[in-house]
């Protein structure tokens, strides 16, 4: 699989990584054996970048990754985790004392002395703009607690503010065929600054897989049920903020653009990989088949008609509701 440098981390990572939110919680039940099988399939398929967070299953996702690495000590993997959601997301909680506690917990969960990459987990804008936050993160780098840090953001304005900071290594942002705004300014700014882009929610919570109809339902503990309207966290994290029925229609039109030998999920991931400035894309997978299918998207090349179709679908169905908001 192709590798790209992840911004100021200096690490080369696979263009298709693996998001591991689903190995912890919020996507229905995934057993420990299933989690291990997903990790195995992804890595066997060329994935070298894993993204997790301290709150995914209250550390369960981090622990699953640690167990997998202990079983495969010779693998060269980059693991990014996130912090900042163990307490209320208010500016006064983003201080070095809490950073120390959160990173120490992640170091234990991941069974490492130094964390490869720690990202602030969608903090408030005031935190993204606070000099003292970056001073604290720099201190942890100097102490060897973490090798690099980045910011996971909800909005393009937050991304641009973080990119302007001299030691921010990476930005994680929602980018997919239903969320095009980062193409306008964020990706060009990141390229100019040498900051990596980690693209999350690349399938719009599964919409772009083309498997859903208007009648599809999800488990009660799946965020696609309980956060449909932003009840628990930013609604942009669920279906990229797209209305479900509108998204189903848009996904059907997207699928119609594709040749028979390319699945909608592969095409959606390939579209993200093709964007200039993207370092890696992190689809989730609940089973080995999904993990292998996602990784295979690295070999897919889309023709111009698909790229033009993505823009048309976005302009016709999604731009008005999505573009001004994030």
Wavefront OBJ file of the C-alpha trace (Angstrom):
o trace
v 0.000 0.000 0.000
v 1.131 3.551 -0.701
v 2.552 5.436 2.283
v 2.636 9.182 2.900
v 4.392 11.280 5.507
v 2.041 12.241 8.320
v 2.877 15.906 8.520
v 5.300 17.027 11.189
v 5.368 13.610 12.836
v 7.825 12.598 10.127
v 6.277 9.125 10.132
v 5.270 7.350 6.951
v 1.800 5.840 7.255
v -0.495 3.876 4.980
v -2.890 5.997 2.938
v -5.734 3.875 4.288
v -5.598 3.463 8.047
v -8.082 2.047 10.519
v -10.362 3.996 12.815
v -11.068 1.994 15.964
v -13.993 3.796 17.582
v -16.124 0.768 16.772
v -13.729 -1.556 18.627
v -14.595 0.255 21.829
v -18.236 1.341 21.740
v -21.051 3.244 20.028
v -21.434 0.992 16.977
v -23.147 -1.957 18.610
v -21.316 -4.772 20.353
v -17.908 -5.881 19.043
v -16.263 -8.717 21.000
v -12.565 -8.885 21.888
v -12.097 -11.681 19.364
v -13.830 -9.653 16.679
v -11.647 -6.643 17.477
v -8.502 -8.742 17.147
v -9.714 -10.188 13.851
v -10.398 -6.718 12.444
v -6.922 -5.511 13.433
v -5.347 -8.639 11.948
v -7.168 -8.252 8.637
v -6.363 -4.558 8.362
v -2.664 -4.984 9.042
v -2.383 -8.004 6.748
v -3.886 -5.775 4.045
v -1.167 -3.152 4.447
v -2.604 -0.814 7.081
v 0.083 0.718 9.310
v -1.873 3.564 10.931
v -4.403 3.028 13.729
v -6.499 5.788 15.267
v -8.099 5.437 18.690
v -9.092 7.540 21.720
v -9.060 7.213 25.483
v -12.864 7.340 25.612
v -13.573 4.654 23.021
v -15.130 2.069 25.289
v -13.471 3.835 28.252
v -10.087 2.607 27.036
v -11.225 -0.705 25.572
v -10.134 0.263 22.060
v -6.654 1.301 23.234
v -6.333 -1.957 25.174
v -7.343 -4.009 22.132
v -4.601 -2.347 20.114
v -2.061 -2.991 22.876
v -2.985 -6.667 23.001
v -2.649 -6.917 19.226
v 0.794 -5.277 19.290
v 1.984 -7.606 22.054
v 0.967 -10.529 19.873
v 2.822 -9.006 16.888
v 5.889 -7.284 18.375
v 7.722 -6.956 15.060
v 5.049 -4.845 13.336
v 5.911 -1.231 12.533
v 2.649 0.559 13.363
v 1.819 4.163 14.153
v -0.928 4.540 16.749
v -2.666 7.867 17.275
v -4.885 8.373 20.291
v -6.960 11.304 21.480
v -7.644 13.030 24.783
v -9.921 15.681 26.220
v -13.326 14.061 26.552
v -12.964 12.408 29.929
v -14.231 15.628 31.495
v -16.645 18.289 30.334
v -15.345 20.023 27.205
v -14.842 23.427 28.802
v -11.635 25.476 28.458
v -10.668 25.267 32.130
v -10.256 21.485 31.862
v -7.564 21.680 29.165
v -4.612 22.137 31.513
v -1.356 20.269 31.910
v -2.461 18.440 35.068
v -5.303 16.817 33.164
v -3.113 16.258 30.111
v -0.672 14.353 32.318
v -3.426 12.192 33.805
v -5.011 11.432 30.439
v -1.751 10.625 28.670
v -0.555 8.471 31.563
v -3.773 6.456 31.299
v -3.348 6.059 27.529
v 0.276 5.004 27.981
v -0.895 2.262 30.338
v -3.725 1.201 28.048
v -1.480 1.128 24.997
v 1.454 -0.326 26.952
v 4.013 2.205 25.682
v 6.374 4.710 27.261
v 5.907 7.342 24.558
v 2.678 7.883 22.632
v 3.208 8.220 18.881
v 0.619 10.947 18.392
v -1.906 12.475 20.794
v -4.720 14.589 19.422
v -6.956 16.952 21.322
v -10.368 15.360 20.871
v -12.614 17.957 19.221
v -12.064 20.663 21.848
v -13.951 23.959 21.991
v -12.704 26.753 19.754
v -11.368 28.665 22.762
v -9.037 25.735 23.485
v -7.796 25.568 19.898
v -6.865 29.241 20.167
v -5.229 29.111 23.644
v -1.438 29.618 23.798
v -1.186 27.829 27.155
v -2.663 24.650 25.700
v 0.147 24.392 23.170
v 2.754 25.266 25.808
v 1.496 22.331 27.878
v 1.603 19.979 24.894
v 5.125 21.130 24.063
v 6.132 20.319 27.628
v 4.860 16.759 27.272
v 6.840 16.351 24.043
v 9.969 17.669 25.780
v 9.433 15.174 28.593
v 9.099 12.262 26.170
v 5.487 11.484 27.093
v 4.390 11.918 23.509
v 6.307 12.101 20.269
v 3.957 14.527 18.541
v 0.566 16.142 18.940
v -2.300 17.196 16.739
v -5.866 18.434 16.942
v -9.057 16.667 15.933
v -11.564 19.342 14.938
v -15.202 19.774 14.044
v -14.942 22.912 11.893
v -12.704 24.255 9.174
v -12.086 27.450 11.170
v -10.744 25.359 14.055
v -8.514 23.455 11.642
v -7.047 26.653 10.224
v -6.353 28.015 13.715
v -4.532 24.820 14.694
v -2.562 24.603 11.448
v -1.121 28.032 12.217
v 0.563 26.672 15.371
v 4.223 25.804 14.729
v 4.300 22.418 16.483
v 0.929 20.967 15.502
v 1.820 17.826 13.562
v -1.582 16.834 12.215
v -5.221 17.781 11.874
v -7.993 15.227 11.983
v -11.126 16.413 10.223
v -14.282 14.994 8.669
v -13.718 14.765 4.933
v -15.797 12.716 2.542
v -17.846 13.000 -0.636
v -20.666 14.499 1.464
v -18.392 16.992 3.289
v -16.354 19.006 0.799
v -15.661 22.245 2.637
v -12.151 21.217 3.855
v -11.062 21.259 0.205
v -11.579 25.025 0.037
v -8.971 26.230 2.538
v -7.950 23.564 5.052
v -6.120 21.168 2.747
v -4.216 23.962 0.952
v -3.187 25.489 4.297
v -2.051 22.122 5.639
v 0.013 21.434 2.524
v 1.676 24.824 2.810
v 2.482 24.340 6.509
v 3.575 20.715 6.265
v 0.767 19.555 8.555
v -0.710 16.098 8.089
v -4.398 15.557 7.372
v -6.161 12.553 8.896
v -9.555 12.217 7.216
v -12.226 10.736 9.446
v -15.864 9.670 8.871
v -14.949 8.942 5.228
v -18.076 6.858 4.618
v -20.424 9.323 6.345
v -21.151 6.755 9.073
v -21.832 4.138 6.434
v -24.098 6.147 4.158
v -21.528 6.091 1.370
v -21.302 2.316 1.545
v -24.563 2.288 -0.405
v -25.988 -0.433 1.858
v -28.715 1.593 3.558
v -32.282 2.336 2.624
v -34.689 4.766 4.233
v -35.985 1.850 6.316
v -32.591 0.820 7.729
v -32.430 0.834 11.528
v -29.504 0.612 13.937
v -29.009 -0.773 17.442
v -30.053 1.400 20.370
v -26.411 1.738 21.512
v -25.291 2.777 18.010
v -24.672 6.517 17.649
v -26.547 6.396 14.351
v -29.637 5.894 16.508
v -29.009 7.940 19.638
v -27.104 10.862 18.071
v -29.177 11.230 14.927
v -29.946 14.850 15.830
v -26.870 15.654 17.920
v -28.298 14.522 21.252
v -24.931 13.255 22.590
v -22.220 15.073 20.622
v -21.743 17.131 17.469
v -24.283 15.897 14.927
v -21.619 16.241 12.249
v -20.049 13.037 13.576
v -23.182 11.067 12.641
v -23.819 10.757 8.897
v -21.571 13.841 8.543
v -24.522 15.906 9.678
v -26.507 14.922 6.597
v -30.208 14.168 7.019
v -30.504 10.388 6.788
v -33.134 10.222 4.060
v -31.357 12.873 1.993
v -28.127 10.974 2.485
v -29.639 7.706 1.295
v -30.784 9.406 -1.910
v -27.391 11.055 -2.428
v -25.632 7.738 -1.786
v -27.746 6.012 -4.416
v -26.742 8.660 -6.938
v -23.097 8.265 -5.934
v -23.260 4.496 -6.429
v -24.753 5.003 -9.889
v -21.598 6.830 -10.966
v -19.369 3.805 -10.433
v -18.194 0.965 -12.665
v -19.387 -2.514 -11.732
v -16.020 -3.617 -10.334
v -15.794 -0.846 -7.703
v -17.984 -0.827 -4.605
v -19.379 2.452 -3.264
v -17.282 2.103 -0.101
v -14.091 1.591 -2.099
v -14.915 4.570 -4.303
v -15.706 6.804 -1.334
v -12.374 5.971 0.287
v -10.483 6.308 -2.991
v -12.039 9.752 -3.426
v -10.594 10.849 -0.076
v -7.162 9.367 -0.818
v -7.120 11.272 -4.133
v -7.427 14.670 -2.435
v -4.142 16.575 -2.475
v -2.946 17.015 1.091
v -4.593 13.987 2.691
v -2.062 11.876 4.603
v -4.346 9.003 5.561
v -8.022 8.134 5.775
v -9.364 6.167 8.733
v -12.495 4.137 7.975
v -13.774 1.904 10.714
v -14.518 -1.784 10.272
v -16.634 -4.142 12.353
v -15.434 -7.339 10.712
v -12.408 -8.591 8.761
v -14.202 -8.421 5.420
v -14.868 -4.718 5.878
v -11.262 -4.120 6.932
v -9.914 -5.868 3.845
v -12.380 -4.113 1.569
v -11.448 -0.728 2.981
v -7.737 -1.372 2.501
v -8.292 -2.401 -1.113
v -9.535 1.112 -1.873
v -5.899 2.226 -1.938
v -5.638 0.499 -5.334
v -8.715 2.176 -6.853
v -8.386 5.073 -9.294
v -11.489 7.107 -10.061
v -12.071 8.701 -13.438
v -13.042 12.310 -13.950
v -16.746 11.567 -14.342
v -16.920 10.273 -10.763
v -15.111 13.319 -9.406
v -17.463 15.603 -11.320
v -20.443 13.603 -10.098
v -19.398 13.989 -6.461
v -19.374 17.765 -6.890
v -22.782 17.751 -8.589
v -24.386 15.573 -5.903
v -22.951 17.761 -3.181
v -24.140 20.975 -4.803
v -27.628 19.635 -5.499
v -28.392 17.800 -2.269
v -25.997 18.704 0.529
v -24.143 21.991 0.222
v -26.895 24.235 1.570
v -27.296 22.229 4.785
v -23.700 21.149 5.364
v -21.281 23.710 3.957
v -22.103 26.745 6.145
v -22.174 24.747 9.367
v -18.763 23.121 9.637
l 1 2 3 4 5 6 7 8 9 10 11 12 13 14 15 16 17 18 19 20 21 22 23 24 25 26 27 28 29 30 31 32 33 34 35 36 37 38 39 40 41 42 43 44 45 46 47 48 49 50 51 52 53 54 55 56 57 58 59 60 61 62 63 64 65 66 67 68 69 70 71 72 73 74 75 76 77 78 79 80 81 82 83 84 85 86 87 88 89 90 91 92 93 94 95 96 97 98 99 100 101 102 103 104 105 106 107 108 109 110 111 112 113 114 115 116 117 118 119 120 121 122 123 124 125 126 127 128 129 130 131 132 133 134 135 136 137 138 139 140 141 142 143 144 145 146 147 148 149 150 151 152 153 154 155 156 157 158 159 160 161 162 163 164 165 166 167 168 169 170 171 172 173 174 175 176 177 178 179 180 181 182 183 184 185 186 187 188 189 190 191 192 193 194 195 196 197 198 199 200 201 202 203 204 205 206 207 208 209 210 211 212 213 214 215 216 217 218 219 220 221 222 223 224 225 226 227 228 229 230 231 232 233 234 235 236 237 238 239 240 241 242 243 244 245 246 247 248 249 250 251 252 253 254 255 256 257 258 259 260 261 262 263 264 265 266 267 268 269 270 271 272 273 274 275 276 277 278 279 280 281 282 283 284 285 286 287 288 289 290 291 292 293 294 295 296 297 298 299 300 301 302 303 304 305 306 307 308 309 310 311 312 313 314 315 316 317 318 319 320 321 322 323 324 325 326
